[in-house]
Amino acid sequence: MNLRVLFWSSCISAAIAVSAAPVVAATISQCVAGEPTAASYTWDFKSEVNTIFKDVQADAQQALYHADKLQSFARDPELDWQAHAGHLEDLKYEVNDMGAKLCRLEAIRRVVAPWQQAEIDRIMTSVRLMADNTQDAIAFGDSKPKELWLAPYQKYVTNLYSEADGLTHTMRNAVEFAYVSKQYQELRHELGARTAS
């Protein structure tokens, strides 16, 4: 069964199965912005995005850990599929978690800073690629559990590591930029208050 992760309203729903069981179909998840409430007009969406960026950074670091393990496993032909499947299951969880966070980011994208919008776009691309490679690695392992040394599986694992590493780096920079920007704004406010007195 050749399945691809589905995009619905620019959000990721990466529901993929791991283990020796067949791959199940991805579910469709719709990201829809709700109706504005009184709190919507005063909510600090930029700060919320920065918090979500920290959460995605943590997920990306966990995904990198699992992708690194998969790369080392791929070099050992003696390891069975179940060893790989466990880390792919964990990787799938991280990708799905990032997909849920992307749903919220996409819902509030239009009201955040331009640099945050650009980061959301980068995250979306990286997570989509990770979801595709996770899906492909699982499908390959399910169909050829004794042939994990073959080039296609090796490529999926290498791609997963590269994408997780890139996303970790991107998120580290985004979180750092958000922190520095906040410090800058606070210093400007403090200096402005001092000169006015």
Secondary structure as GFF3:
##gff-version 3
##sequence-region A 1 197
A	DSSP	beta_strand	6	8	.	.	.	ID=ss1
A	DSSP	beta_strand	11	13	.	.	.	ID=ss2
A	DSSP	three_ten_helix	38	41	.	.	.	ID=ss3
A	DSSP	alpha_helix	45	74	.	.	.	ID=ss4
A	DSSP	alpha_helix	81	108	.	.	.	ID=ss5
A	DSSP	three_ten_helix	109	111	.	.	.	ID=ss6
A	DSSP	alpha_helix	114	143	.	.	.	ID=ss7
A	DSSP	alpha_helix	151	196	.	.	.	ID=ss8
###
